[in-house]
Amino acid sequence: MIKTIAAGPGLAVAGGTTTYPYVNMNNASAGMVRYNGNSQNLEIYDGSSWMTMYSSAATITLDYDVQTILNWARDKMQEDLRLKELAQRHPGIRDLQEKLEVMLALVQQQEKTV
């Protein structure tokens, strides 16, 4: 039984809710299951005592390709912000960016007509 899902790199796990089912402890019979809030485990009654059903925790993570893409996108965003800051402070860089945008627009327009 999976008891917990933990986040891995690039993945967030939102919290869930905990509920405690009612078990009449005065009338337990073999096979009954309860949640022990103190130990945070499920327990099963074997007819004479409550036995803990141990659980494990699952870790979910993104595969290498997805992590690589996300890291590239993060780096690209930082690079773009840095270029924007430089262009605001240095007119030469701003001029080059404007010329590049014009050149890209012309090339894209030309490719559409071909």
C-alpha positions in Angstrom: 0.0 0.0 0.0 1.3 3.4 -0.9 1.0 5.8 2.1 2.7 8.9 0.7 3.6 10.5 -2.6 6.8 12.6 -2.4 7.8 15.3 -4.9 10.9 14.9 -7.0 12.9 17.4 -9.1 10.5 19.5 -11.1 7.3 18.1 -9.6 5.2 19.5 -6.8 2.7 17.4 -4.8 -0.3 19.1 -3.2 -1.4 18.0 0.2 -4.3 15.8 0.7 -6.7 15.2 3.5 -6.7 12.6 6.3 -9.9 10.9 7.5 -10.3 8.5 10.3 -12.9 5.8 9.9 -15.0 4.7 12.9 -14.2 1.2 14.3 -16.2 -0.1 17.2 -13.3 -1.4 19.3 -15.6 -3.2 21.7 -16.8 -5.5 19.0 -13.8 -6.1 16.7 -13.8 -9.2 14.5 -11.1 -10.9 12.4 -10.5 -9.1 9.1 -11.6 -5.6 10.3 -9.3 -2.8 9.2 -8.7 0.5 11.0 -6.5 3.5 10.7 -4.3 4.2 13.7 -3.9 7.9 13.9 -1.0 7.7 16.4 1.2 5.5 14.2 -0.4 6.7 11.0 -0.8 3.1 9.7 -3.5 0.8 8.7 -4.1 -2.1 11.1 -6.0 -5.3 10.6 -7.5 -7.4 13.4 -6.4 -11.1 13.3 -9.0 -12.2 15.8 -6.9 -11.6 18.8 -4.8 -8.4 18.2 -4.4 -5.5 15.8 -1.5 -6.0 13.4 0.1 -3.1 11.5 -0.1 -3.2 7.7 3.2 -1.5 6.8 3.3 0.8 3.8 5.8 2.4 1.6 6.2 5.9 0.0 6.3 6.4 -3.7 8.4 9.1 -5.4 7.2 10.5 -8.7 9.6 12.4 -10.8 9.9 13.7 -14.4 12.1 11.7 -16.8 15.5 12.9 -17.9 14.2 14.4 -21.2 11.5 16.5 -19.5 13.9 17.7 -16.8 16.4 18.7 -19.6 13.7 20.6 -21.5 12.6 22.4 -18.3 16.2 23.3 -17.4 16.8 24.6 -20.9 13.6 26.7 -20.7 14.6 28.1 -17.3 18.1 29.0 -18.6 16.7 30.6 -21.8 14.3 32.7 -19.7 17.2 34.0 -17.6 19.2 34.7 -20.8 16.4 36.6 -22.3 15.9 38.7 -19.2 19.7 39.4 -19.1 19.6 40.6 -22.7 16.6 42.8 -22.0 18.4 44.4 -19.1 21.5 44.9 -21.2 19.5 46.4 -24.0 17.9 48.9 -21.6 21.4 50.1 -20.5 23.3 49.9 -23.8 21.9 51.5 -26.9 24.1 49.4 -29.2 22.6 46.2 -28.0 19.1 47.6 -28.3 19.9 48.7 -31.9 21.1 45.2 -32.7 18.0 43.6 -31.3 15.8 45.8 -33.3 17.7 45.1 -36.5 17.5 41.3 -35.8 13.8 41.5 -35.3 13.4 43.4 -38.6 15.6 40.9 -40.4 13.7 37.9 -38.9 10.4 39.4 -40.0 11.7 40.0 -43.5 13.0 36.4 -43.8 9.8 34.9 -42.4 7.7 37.0 -44.9 10.0 35.9 -47.8 9.7 32.2 -46.8 5.9 32.5 -46.8 5.9 33.7 -50.4 8.2 31.0 -51.7 
